[in-house]
Amino acid sequence: PQSPVSFVEQFAAANAGGVVGTEITLEQPMAGEAAERLLGHFAGGDVGVGEALRRMRLDLLAKGNLLGLAFTAYCSSDLQLVRAG
């Protein structure tokens, strides 16, 4: 909230379907790993962002890391990628 730039407004201006974020500060390596896992599940196009987020959380939990629970999708959980063409 104290950020001078509203990332949500910028993503909306770029016609993004949603945003995945956290309510806490995380170290970059943790955030990067979570993003890679989330996108790995989401990019296949066969699951929505909600299921991809759940799978990412389970991946991290299997490693003993509870910080996957800090991530929230600010969009429809059914949001999916659509292949062009």
N, C-alpha and C positions, 0 to 999 in steps of 0.2 A: 504493500500500500504506500510506502514512503518512496517508491521508485519514481524518478522523474519521467520515465518512459513507460507507457502502458503497453506491454507486449500484446495483451489481448486485442487492443484497438489496432495494432499493427497487423496482427494475423487476420483480423476481420477485414481490414482494408485489402489484404491479399486474397480474400475469398476463401480463407481456411475454413474447414468444416468443424474444427474444434481445437482445443489445446489440452495437452497433458502437462501437469505441473505438480508442484509440492507446496505444502504449507510450511515447510521447514527448510532450513539451509542444509545442503548436502555437499560433501566434498566432490570435486569433479570426477575422479575415477569411479565413484559409486554411481553418480548420475549418468555417466557415460555407459557403464555396464548395463544399467537399467534400460537406457534408451536403446542400446543395441539389441537387447533381448526382446523388448517390446516391439521394435520395428521388425525383428526377425519373425515374430509371430504374426504381425499385422500385414507385412508386405506380401505374404502369400495370397492375400485377397480372399481367403476362404473363411475368415472369422472377423467379427466386428472388433472395434477397439476395446470394448468391455471384456471380451474373452481373451484378447491379446494381453490386456493388462492383468487379468487373472493368471494367465500362464506365466507372465514375467514375474509376478509375485511368488508363484509356486517355485519357479526356477531359483530365485534368490533364497527362498525359505529352505530349499533343499541344501543350500550351502550354509545354512544357519544365519542368514541375514534377514532381519525383519524390516529393513528399511524400504522394501518394496511396498509396504503398507502406506508409506508416506505419499505415494503417487496417486493422483486423482485425474480422471478424464473429465474435462469440462465440455462435454458434447454428448450426443446420443450414444449409448453403449452399443447400438447396432450399426454405427457408422462404419462403412467399409470402403476400401479402395476400389475404384472401377477402372478397368484397363481401357485405355483409349484405342479407338480404331477397330 
